[in-house]
Amino acid sequence: MFKVSVMKISHTKNERKIPHSLTLDIIRVTNRASNNEEEEEDEKTTTIATNMVQQRAFVFIKPHACVPKNDQNLLYKQDLVEVLNRNDVNVVSEGKISSSVIEKNKLIDKHYYAIASKATLLKPSELNVPEDVFQQTFGISWKEALSKKLCFNASDACKELNTDASGLEKLSRSAKKTVKFGGGFYCAEMTKTDGTSIYVFNAFFMSMRSQFVANGKQIKWFIVEFDDEKLKWKDFRAKVLGPTDPKKAPETSLRGMLFKDWKKYGLARKPSTGENGVHASASPFEALAEIANWTRTTVDEQAYGKLLIQHGITKETLEMWGNDPQVNIRNDELKGSLFDEVEDMDSKECMKTLIRINSLNKPAPEPVKKSSSSKKTSTPSPKTTKTEKGDAKPIIGLLVVAGIALLAGGKKKEPKATTTNKKKNGKK
């Protein structure tokens, strides 16, 4: 089985070079079929191995850069693809998604779940707020603020303050106090027109969200592939995409290109950190999650997802991880962002890290409950169990015999029989 699989991978007509070490790792995991399924399983292995080398990322042009001028192929089909191809990055598939679909399916909320969950998806009562930090910052207990209905997510705060996304962002900048509870987790004290304070979570997100869901907006997306021997993920982000701040991006990168010639591409203003034109996955795992979210291709339908599942990570776990939860990242139960932990890793390193994290976050087995009775009862041997399952018949029989003996004025022979039988009942 092992030799057959290697031969198939190495000698296909459309041969792609596969690193020996990577091939061995993949073969070891995937070739678990019986002899009757050998041919079918070999085909699956070949596909997975090939896709493992060709790292996949999700790229999209942000709404502010999806202007009519760019829709006429200036950016979509010409310059962007040219930059990708120049760096040995190939476009596998592409498409467009309108703002109405983004809004309806909450695609941007799921994309930025760690932030959006506090802003639009969850109510304050559902959030894990550090009560001591909240009270120290705002001078009111978390429970009191909840009971008085003073706490709002960003979406509900817009209604409470009678403002829109842009207005809420302005109010957040002039908030009395703002505290950061964790990554993507902020709370701001804002003042209503009557002078009372309310506490708003992730107010800034509504403005970010509005760029994607406003009428007439859209994104243009691409699924791209690149060989990890020719281009590392870190370089893909730094040199092909460009840093988050486009001012620091190389002119040959996508963000650098847009920053330099923003008027040429029809942008309303010069790109900034918040409006940097293009997004790309920060890791192979983020790509897996983003492709699942934006294109409705489930994690178990993607080659990388299949491989992770074959390594013991369940589909449900992968889907849950797509929301970037806080997970144990070390043996000492230190928690951190899953996305941060695998950022800029290539596929193989990312896979090893995810397998390690999965082992650290598996639920501990429930402890065996000890019975309050004797050891004989809590850990009976098969013979003891068999005797005890005879209900109380042996004991009752002994009592009857002893009673008869007493009535007959018997001597001490019966107790010896009782002792012998008890030993038999408790024999191990």
C-alpha positions as CSV (number, residue, x, y, z in Angstrom):
1,M,0.0,0.0,0.0
2,F,2.7,2.5,0.9
3,K,4.8,1.9,-2.2
4,V,1.8,2.0,-4.5
5,S,0.8,5.4,-3.1
6,V,4.2,6.9,-3.5
7,M,4.4,5.6,-7.1
8,K,1.1,7.1,-7.9
9,I,2.0,10.5,-6.6
10,S,5.5,10.6,-8.1
11,H,4.6,9.3,-11.6
12,T,1.3,10.9,-12.5
13,K,1.1,12.5,-16.0
14,N,0.6,16.0,-14.5
15,E,3.4,15.6,-12.0
16,R,3.9,18.2,-9.4
17,K,7.0,18.2,-7.3
18,I,6.2,17.1,-3.7
19,P,8.8,17.4,-0.9
20,H,9.8,13.9,0.2
21,S,9.2,14.6,3.9
22,L,5.8,16.0,3.3
23,T,4.8,13.1,1.1
24,L,5.7,10.6,3.8
25,D,3.7,12.5,6.4
26,I,0.6,12.6,4.2
27,I,0.9,8.9,3.2
28,R,1.2,7.8,6.8
29,V,-2.0,9.5,7.7
30,T,-4.2,8.9,4.6
31,N,-3.5,5.3,3.7
32,R,-5.7,3.5,6.1
33,A,-8.0,1.7,3.6
34,S,-8.5,-2.0,3.4
35,N,-7.2,-4.0,0.4
36,N,-10.6,-3.8,-1.2
37,E,-10.6,0.0,-1.1
38,E,-7.0,0.4,-2.1
39,E,-7.5,2.0,-5.5
40,E,-10.1,4.5,-4.3
41,E,-8.0,5.5,-1.3
42,D,-4.9,6.0,-3.4
43,E,-6.7,8.5,-5.6
44,K,-7.7,10.5,-2.5
45,T,-4.2,10.5,-1.2
46,T,-2.8,11.8,-4.4
47,T,-5.3,14.7,-4.4
48,I,-4.6,15.6,-0.8
49,A,-0.8,15.5,-1.2
50,T,-0.9,17.7,-4.3
51,N,-3.2,20.3,-2.6
52,M,-1.0,20.3,0.5
53,V,2.0,21.6,-1.5
54,Q,-0.2,24.2,-3.3
55,Q,-1.1,26.4,-0.3
56,R,-4.5,28.1,-0.7
57,A,-5.4,31.6,0.5
58,F,-8.5,33.7,0.3
59,V,-8.2,37.2,-1.2
60,F,-10.8,39.8,-1.7
61,I,-10.9,43.4,-2.9
62,K,-12.6,45.5,-0.3
63,P,-15.8,47.4,-1.1
64,H,-14.2,50.9,-1.1
65,A,-11.8,49.6,-3.9
66,C,-14.6,47.9,-5.9
67,V,-15.5,51.0,-7.8
68,P,-17.0,51.0,-11.3
69,K,-13.7,51.9,-12.9
70,N,-12.1,48.8,-11.4
71,D,-15.1,46.7,-12.4
72,Q,-14.0,47.3,-16.0
73,N,-11.0,45.0,-15.5
74,L,-8.4,47.6,-14.6
75,L,-7.8,46.1,-11.2
76,Y,-9.7,42.8,-11.3
77,K,-8.3,41.2,-14.4
78,Q,-5.2,43.2,-15.2
79,D,-3.0,44.6,-12.5
80,L,-4.0,42.4,-9.5
81,V,-3.7,39.2,-11.4
82,E,-0.4,40.4,-12.9
83,V,1.0,41.0,-9.4
84,L,-0.1,37.5,-8.3
85,N,1.3,35.8,-11.3
86,R,4.6,37.6,-11.0
87,N,5.0,36.0,-7.6
88,D,4.0,32.5,-8.7
89,V,0.5,32.9,-7.2
90,N,-2.2,31.4,-9.4
91,V,-5.9,32.2,-9.3
92,V,-8.0,29.0,-8.8
93,S,-11.5,30.6,-8.8
94,E,-13.1,34.0,-8.3
95,G,-16.5,35.7,-7.9
96,K,-18.4,38.6,-6.6
97,I,-20.7,39.0,-3.5
98,S,-23.1,41.9,-3.2
99,S,-23.7,43.9,-0.1
100,S,-27.3,42.5,0.2
101,V,-26.0,39.0,0.4
102,I,-23.3,40.0,2.8
103,E,-25.9,41.6,5.1
104,K,-28.4,38.7,4.8
105,N,-25.9,36.0,5.6
106,K,-23.9,38.1,8.0
107,L,-20.7,37.2,6.2
108,I,-18.7,40.2,7.4
109,D,-19.9,39.5,11.0
110,K,-18.6,35.9,10.8
111,H,-15.4,37.0,9.0
112,Y,-14.6,39.3,12.0
113,Y,-16.4,37.1,14.5
114,A,-14.1,37.8,17.5
115,I,-15.0,41.5,17.1
116,A,-18.5,41.2,15.7
117,S,-19.8,38.8,18.3
118,K,-19.5,41.6,20.9
119,A,-20.9,44.2,18.5
120,T,-23.8,42.6,16.7
121,L,-24.3,38.9,17.4
122,L,-24.4,38.7,21.2
123,K,-26.1,40.7,23.9
124,P,-24.1,42.1,26.8
125,S,-25.5,39.6,29.2
126,E,-24.0,36.8,27.0
127,L,-20.5,38.3,27.2
128,N,-17.7,37.1,29.5
129,V,-17.0,40.6,31.0
130,P,-14.2,40.8,33.7
131,E,-16.4,42.2,36.5
132,D,-13.5,43.6,38.6
133,V,-12.0,45.5,35.6
134,F,-15.5,46.8,34.6
135,Q,-16.1,48.2,38.1
136,Q,-12.6,49.6,38.4
137,T,-12.9,51.4,35.1
138,F,-16.5,52.8,35.3
139,G,-17.2,52.9,39.0
140,I,-20.3,50.7,38.8
141,S,-20.6,47.0,39.2
142,W,-21.2,44.9,36.1
143,K,-24.4,43.3,37.7
144,E,-25.8,46.7,38.5
145,A,-25.2,48.1,35.0
146,L,-26.9,45.0,33.6
147,S,-29.9,45.2,35.9
148,K,-30.4,48.9,35.1
149,K,-30.2,48.1,31.4
150,L,-27.3,50.4,30.8
151,C,-25.3,48.0,28.6
152,F,-25.6,47.7,24.8
153,N,-23.8,46.0,21.9
154,A,-22.9,48.4,19.1
155,S,-26.0,47.5,17.0
156,D,-28.5,48.2,19.8
157,A,-26.5,51.3,20.8
158,C,-27.2,52.9,17.5
159,K,-30.9,52.7,18.2
160,E,-30.5,53.8,21.8
161,L,-28.5,56.9,20.8
162,N,-30.5,57.5,17.6
163,T,-27.5,57.5,15.4
164,D,-25.9,55.5,12.5
165,A,-22.7,53.6,12.2
166,S,-20.6,56.7,11.4
167,G,-22.2,58.7,14.3
168,L,-21.5,55.9,16.7
169,E,-17.9,55.8,15.7
170,K,-17.6,59.5,16.4
171,L,-19.2,59.1,19.8
172,S,-16.8,56.3,20.6
173,R,-13.8,58.5,19.9
174,S,-15.1,61.1,22.4
175,A,-16.2,58.5,25.0
176,K,-15.7,59.3,28.7
177,K,-13.8,56.1,29.2
178,T,-12.8,53.1,27.1
179,V,-11.4,49.8,28.4
180,K,-9.9,46.9,26.5
181,F,-10.9,43.5,28.1
182,G,-9.0,41.5,25.5
183,G,-8.3,41.1,21.8
184,G,-11.1,42.7,19.9
185,F,-13.1,43.3,23.1
186,Y,-13.7,46.9,24.0
187,C,-16.2,48.8,26.1
188,A,-16.8,52.5,26.0
189,E,-18.8,54.8,28.4
190,M,-21.0,57.1,26.3
191,T,-23.3,59.9,27.3
192,K,-27.0,60.1,26.2
193,T,-28.7,63.4,25.6
194,D,-30.2,63.4,29.1
195,G,-26.7,63.1,30.6
196,T,-26.9,59.5,31.7
197,S,-24.1,57.0,30.8
198,I,-24.4,53.8,28.9
199,Y,-21.8,51.2,28.2
200,V,-21.3,50.1,24.6
201,F,-19.3,47.2,23.3
202,N,-17.1,47.4,20.2
203,A,-18.8,50.6,18.9
204,F,-16.1,51.0,16.2
205,F,-17.2,47.8,14.4
206,M,-20.5,49.3,13.0
207,S,-18.5,51.8,10.8
208,M,-16.3,49.0,9.5
209,R,-19.3,46.8,8.9
210,S,-21.2,49.5,7.0
211,Q,-18.5,49.5,4.3
212,F,-19.6,46.0,3.4
213,V,-23.3,46.2,3.8
214,A,-24.2,49.6,2.4
215,N,-26.5,49.6,-0.7
216,G,-24.7,49.0,-4.0
217,K,-21.4,47.8,-2.4
218,Q,-19.7,44.5,-3.2
219,I,-16.5,42.5,-2.8
220,K,-14.5,40.7,-5.5
221,W,-12.9,37.5,-4.2
222,F,-10.3,35.1,-5.4
223,I,-9.1,31.7,-4.2
224,V,-5.3,31.6,-4.9
225,E,-2.7,28.9,-4.8
226,F,1.1,29.0,-4.4
227,D,3.9,26.5,-3.8
228,D,5.4,26.6,-0.3
229,E,8.8,25.9,-1.8
230,K,8.7,29.0,-4.0
231,L,6.8,31.3,-1.7
232,K,6.4,31.2,2.1
233,W,3.2,32.4,3.7
234,K,5.0,35.2,5.5
235,D,6.3,36.5,2.3
236,F,3.0,36.1,0.6
237,R,1.5,38.6,3.1
238,A,4.5,40.9,3.4
239,K,5.6,41.1,-0.3
240,V,2.6,40.1,-2.4
241,L,-0.2,41.6,-0.3
242,G,1.7,44.2,1.7
243,P,1.6,45.3,5.3
244,T,-1.7,46.5,6.9
245,D,-0.5,50.1,6.8
246,P,-0.3,50.7,3.0
247,K,2.3,53.5,3.5
248,K,4.8,50.8,4.6
249,A,3.9,48.4,1.7
250,P,6.4,47.8,-1.1
251,E,5.3,49.5,-4.3
252,T,5.3,46.1,-6.1
253,S,2.7,44.7,-3.6
254,L,-1.0,44.9,-4.0
255,R,-1.5,47.4,-1.2
256,G,1.5,49.4,-2.3
257,M,0.3,49.6,-5.8
258,L,-3.1,50.9,-4.7
259,F,-1.5,53.4,-2.3
260,K,0.8,54.8,-5.1
261,D,-1.8,55.1,-7.8
262,W,-5.1,55.4,-5.9
263,K,-6.5,58.0,-8.2
264,K,-5.8,55.8,-11.2
265,Y,-7.9,53.0,-9.6
266,G,-10.8,55.4,-8.9
267,L,-10.5,55.4,-5.1
268,A,-12.2,58.2,-3.3
269,R,-9.2,58.9,-1.1
270,K,-5.7,57.7,-0.4
271,P,-5.7,54.2,1.2
272,S,-5.2,54.0,5.0
273,T,-4.9,51.2,7.6
274,G,-8.7,51.0,7.8
275,E,-9.1,51.2,4.0
276,N,-6.1,49.4,2.5
277,G,-7.9,48.0,-0.5
278,V,-7.2,44.3,-0.3
279,H,-7.6,41.5,2.3
280,A,-5.7,38.1,2.3
281,S,-5.8,35.2,4.7
282,A,-3.2,35.4,7.5
283,S,-2.6,31.6,7.6
284,P,-3.7,28.4,5.9
285,F,-6.2,27.8,8.7
286,E,-7.7,31.3,8.3
287,A,-8.0,30.5,4.6
288,L,-9.9,27.3,5.4
289,A,-12.3,29.2,7.6
290,E,-12.7,32.2,5.2
291,I,-13.3,30.0,2.1
292,A,-16.0,28.2,4.1
293,N,-17.6,31.4,5.2
294,W,-17.6,33.4,1.9
295,T,-18.0,30.7,-0.7
296,R,-20.1,28.2,1.3
297,T,-17.5,25.4,0.8
298,T,-17.5,23.5,4.1
299,V,-14.3,22.7,5.8
300,D,-14.6,18.9,5.1
301,E,-15.0,19.6,1.4
302,Q,-11.6,21.4,1.2
303,A,-8.3,19.4,0.9
304,Y,-6.7,21.1,3.9
305,G,-9.8,20.5,6.0
306,K,-9.9,16.8,5.0
307,L,-6.2,16.4,6.0
308,L,-6.8,18.0,9.4
309,I,-9.8,15.7,10.0
310,Q,-7.7,12.7,9.1
311,H,-5.3,13.8,11.8
312,G,-8.0,13.6,14.4
313,I,-9.5,17.1,14.5
314,T,-13.3,16.9,14.0
315,K,-15.3,18.9,11.5
316,E,-17.2,20.5,14.4
317,T,-13.9,21.6,16.1
318,L,-12.6,23.1,12.9
319,E,-15.9,25.0,12.4
320,M,-15.7,26.3,16.0
321,W,-12.1,27.3,15.6
322,G,-13.1,29.3,12.6
323,N,-14.5,31.9,15.1
324,D,-11.1,32.4,16.5
325,P,-11.8,31.3,20.1
326,Q,-9.5,31.6,23.1
327,V,-7.9,28.1,23.4
328,N,-5.2,26.5,25.5
329,I,-1.9,27.1,23.6
330,R,0.5,25.6,26.1
331,N,0.6,22.8,28.6
332,D,0.2,25.2,31.5
333,E,-3.3,26.0,30.1
334,L,-2.3,29.5,29.0
335,K,-5.1,30.7,26.7
336,G,-4.7,32.7,23.5
337,S,-6.1,33.5,20.1
338,L,-6.1,30.5,17.8
339,F,-5.6,32.7,14.7
340,D,-2.7,34.5,16.4
341,E,-1.0,31.2,17.2
342,V,-0.8,30.1,13.6
343,E,-0.4,33.4,11.9
344,D,2.1,33.4,8.9
345,M,2.7,29.6,9.2
346,D,3.0,27.5,6.2
347,S,0.6,24.6,5.7
348,K,2.6,21.8,7.3
349,E,3.8,23.8,10.3
350,C,0.2,25.1,10.8
351,M,-1.1,21.6,10.7
352,K,1.3,20.4,13.4
353,T,0.4,23.3,15.6
354,L,-3.3,22.7,15.2
355,I,-2.9,19.0,16.1
356,R,-1.0,20.1,19.2
357,I,-3.7,22.6,20.2
358,N,-6.4,20.0,19.6
359,S,-4.6,17.6,22.0
360,L,-4.4,20.4,24.6
361,N,-8.1,21.3,24.4
362,K,-9.7,17.9,24.4
363,P,-12.1,17.5,27.3
364,A,-10.6,15.7,30.3
365,P,-12.1,12.2,31.0
366,E,-14.6,12.2,33.8
367,P,-13.2,10.9,37.1
368,V,-14.4,7.5,38.2
369,K,-16.8,7.9,41.1
370,K,-15.8,5.8,44.1
371,S,-18.4,4.0,46.0
372,S,-18.8,4.6,49.7
373,S,-18.9,0.9,50.3
374,S,-16.0,-1.5,50.7
375,K,-13.4,-2.2,48.0
376,K,-15.0,-5.5,47.4
377,T,-18.2,-3.8,46.3
378,S,-16.6,-1.0,44.3
379,T,-14.1,-3.2,42.4
380,P,-15.6,-6.7,42.4
381,S,-14.0,-9.5,40.6
382,P,-16.0,-11.4,38.0
383,K,-16.7,-14.2,40.5
384,T,-17.9,-11.8,43.2
385,T,-20.1,-10.0,40.8
386,K,-21.7,-13.3,39.7
387,T,-22.4,-14.3,43.3
388,E,-23.8,-10.8,44.2
389,K,-26.1,-10.9,41.2
390,G,-27.9,-13.8,42.8
391,D,-29.7,-11.2,44.9
392,A,-29.6,-12.0,48.6
393,K,-30.4,-15.7,48.3
394,P,-27.0,-17.0,49.8
395,I,-27.3,-14.7,52.8
396,I,-31.0,-15.6,53.4
397,G,-30.1,-19.3,53.2
398,L,-27.4,-18.8,55.8
399,L,-29.8,-17.0,58.2
400,V,-32.3,-19.7,57.9
401,V,-29.7,-22.4,58.7
402,A,-28.4,-20.5,61.6
403,G,-32.0,-19.9,63.0
404,I,-32.8,-23.6,62.7
405,A,-29.6,-24.5,64.5
406,L,-30.3,-22.1,67.4
407,L,-33.8,-23.5,67.8
408,A,-32.4,-27.0,67.9
409,G,-29.9,-26.0,70.5
410,G,-27.1,-26.5,68.0
411,K,-23.5,-25.8,68.9
412,K,-20.9,-23.7,67.1
413,K,-20.5,-25.7,63.8
414,E,-23.0,-23.6,61.9
415,P,-21.1,-20.3,62.3
416,K,-18.1,-22.1,60.7
417,A,-20.3,-22.8,57.7
418,T,-21.3,-19.1,57.7
419,T,-17.7,-18.0,57.7
420,T,-16.9,-20.4,54.9
421,N,-19.7,-19.2,52.8
422,K,-18.9,-15.5,53.4
423,K,-15.4,-16.2,52.2
424,K,-16.7,-17.8,49.1
425,N,-19.0,-14.8,48.4
426,G,-16.1,-12.4,48.8
427,K,-13.5,-14.4,46.9
428,K,-11.5,-12.5,44.3
